[in-house]
């Protein structure tokens, strides 16, 4: 089935007016891979109509980041959507999404300035602004996001609650390559040796998860050891952060913490910025 493609606000409004039943939105920046497809399949399970947005949002890129080279294989993306039975693709240009330079934007608050936000100032404000606009334009009943971007997911959930948005947010699990690397549109930037180095991110998370029965400090120590070794490889992993955080607020937890947490990591291999995380349950430290 070939999806309907809407590129303007009027085209989208005309399609949306004819929708019967519940509509699920999967917001993406394109370059769709198996991780995106898993989100689409989850959306199909919970809604009558599935819409995918494809828009590389300039507001969430800093001047030194990869906006210009971010992959935009639109024809391939439409084929992927067709294969997954998507009903509607909304693919606006920057001029459609931002007819004028936006003076008013969504503030991500303190949560948007810590962890990934500390490495990418302003990123989460730009992300929330475009998600808010997509929610208003597409008017979904439910929106599906990947758990790989855990801080993004937490911020979107907080925005929905704080601003009383009539959208249910559903998370889908991280999809990984057979070697453990989390799927990302940026993985295509990696050379063979860089990819080998990048595997340290998922390996560190596994080591941290295995250490959860020994307490929060053990989790961070085990993960840090893997990352320290990766910093000595050729090419090296340049660590941006390793953080053990509360999944709702992304505030770091202390060594006495017990309960549900997220171990989040990000680093740069060559010129490619990669993120990953895993949920875990911290057990009381053994006496």
N, C-alpha and C positions, 0 to 999 in steps of 0.2 A: 504494500500500500504506500503510495506516495503522499507524504504529508502536505497539507496546505502551508504555503510559505507566506508570511506577512512581514513586510519590511517597513511599513509606515504605521503610524498610530491609527489612521483611518482604516487601513486594511485589517489591523488587529481588532479594532472595535467591531468591524463588520462580522468577522469570524466569531468573536467572543459572544456576540449577540445571539448567534444561532446554537450555542452549546447547550446541550441537554444533559442533566446529571452533574456529577461532581467532576471538577477539573483539577488535575495535579500538574504543577509546574516543576521542571528540572532546570534551574538556572545554570548555564555553563558559559565558558569563554571559548567554546569550540575545541578543535583538535581532539575530537572525541575518541576515547579508548574504552577498554573493557570496563574500567571503573565507572565511566559515565553510563555505559550500557546497563550496568547493574542498577544504577539509579533509575534509569528509564523502566527497567523491568519491575522494580519495586513500585514505581508510580502506577504502572499498569495494574498491579495487584490491588491497589487501594482506591482507584478512581475510574470513572467511566471514560474520561477524555484525558489524554496526556499531551502536554505542551512542553517543548524544549526551547529555551532562549539561548541564542548564540550571539554573544556580544563581548568583545575584548574591551573592558572598561578602563579608559585612560585615567580615571580618578584614583585608581588603586595602585598605580605605578609611579614610583619616584623617578625623577629625571634621569638617574643613572641606571635604571632597571631596563628590562628587556621588552618594552612595549613595541618597538619597531620590529623586532625580530620574532615576536611571539607568533607561533604557527597559526595560519588561517586557511586550512584546507576545506573551504566551504562545501564544495561538491562532494567530497568524501564524507563530510559530516551529515549532509542531507541523505546520502546513501545509508549511513549507519542508522539514522533516525527512521528511514523507511524500513530497514530490516527489522527494527525493533517495534514497528507498528505505531510510531508516533503520529498523532493526529495533526498537530500544529507546530510549526517552527516559526518563532519570532526572531528575526535577524535584522535588527535596526542598525543603522549607521550611527556614528557618534553625533552627527547633526540631528538625527531623529531623537536620540535619547537626551541630548543637551542642546536644544535650539539656541540657547544663550548660555554663556558661562555661568554655572550655578553659584550664586552667592550664598544660598542657604543649603547646608548639608547636614546629614545626620552625624551627631557626635557619638563616638563609641565609648566615651567616658574613660574612667581609669582602666577598665579592662582592655581597652584598645591601645593602651600605652605600655603594657607589660608583655613579657615573653616575646612572641612574634612581633607585637606592636613596638617594642623597644628597638628591634632590628630594622623595622620598616615604618618609621613615623608617618602617620597619615593614611597608611594602607587601609586600616579597618574603617576609618571614616568614609573613604571612597567606596569600599565594598558595601557598607550598610546603605549608603546613599543610593547606589544602583539597585540593590535588592529591594529597598523601599519603593523605588520607581517601578520596578518590574511587578511588584505586588499590586500597585495601584493600576498599572496598565493592563496586566493579564487577568487580574482579579481571581487568583486561584483559591480553591478551597483548602488545598494542601500543597506544601512545597517539600521536595525531597533534596537533601544535601548529604554529602559524603562525610563519614566520620574521620577521614584522613585530615581534613581541615578542622580539627577539633575546636580551636579557639574561634574560628569563624562561626562554627555551628553554635557555640555557646553565646556568642554575641547576637546572632540572629534570633535565637530563642529569647534572649533578654529584650531585644528590640520589640519583638512581637508582644511580650508581656507588658513592657513599660509604655508602649504606644497603642495598646489595645487594638492590634491588627487582627482581623478576622481570618487568620491563616493558621492551619495546623502544620507544625514543622516535624518532619519525619527524618530520622537519620538512617543511613544505610552503611554497612560495614566497609572498612577499607579493603580494596582488592589489591592483591600483590602478584608480582611475577613469580614464576616457580622458584627463583633464587631468593625471594623474600623482599625484593625492592618494591616499595609502594608505587603503584601506577601513578604517573603524572605526565601531563603534556610536555613537561620540561625534560623528561628522561631522554628524549630524542636528541638533546644537545650533548649528551655524554659520549665521549670516546670510549673505546673498549677498556683501557686502563682506568679511566675516570669512573666507569660503572663499577668496576671491582672495588674501588675505594668507597663508592657510595653505599655499598652493601653494609658498611660499618654502622650505618644509621639503624637499620632494622636489626642487625646483630646486637647492638647495644640495648635496644628495647627488649629483645628476648632475654638477655642476661639480667636486665633490671627486673623483668617480670618474674624470672626464676628466683630472684632474691627477695620477693615480696614477703614470704613467710618469716624473713629475718628482720623486717622493719624498714622504715623509710630511709634511714641512712645507708643501709646495705643496698637498697635499690639503686641509689645514686652512685654509690661507690662502684658497684658492678658495671653499670652502664658507662661510667666515666673511664674505667680502665680500658674498655674497648675503643672508645673515642680517642683516648690519649695515644693508643697504638696507631690508630688511623692517621693521626696528625704527623706521624713519622714516615708514612709510606710515600711512594712516588707514583702518581701525584698525591699530595696530602689532602686530608679533609680539614678545612678551616671551620672550626666549630663556632656557630653563632650562639647557641645556648643549649643547655640540658636542664630541664625544669620538671620537678615533680609538683603537680598543682591540683587544686580543687577543681573538679570538672565543670562546676557551675560558674565559678568566678575567675578561674585561672590564677588565683593568688597562690604563691608557693606555700607548701605545707612544711611544718617543722619535723624534726627527727622523732618526736613523740606521737605523730599523727597515726591514726588507724582508720581504716575504712576505704571507700572508693576514691581513687585518684586517677590522674592521667600523667603518664610519663611522656613528655614532649621533647623533641630534639629537632634541631635545624643546623644545617651547615652548608658550606659552599665547596664544591669540587670543580676546580677550574673556574669558569665564570657562571656556573649553574647553582642556583639556590634551591635546596631541597628541604622539605619538612616531613616529619613522620611522628607518630605517637602510638601509644597503646594504653588502653584502660587496664587498671589492675586494682587489686584489693590488698591494702597494706595490713598485715597481721600484727598483733601485739608482739613486741620483741620478746624472744625467749629468755627466761631467767637464766 
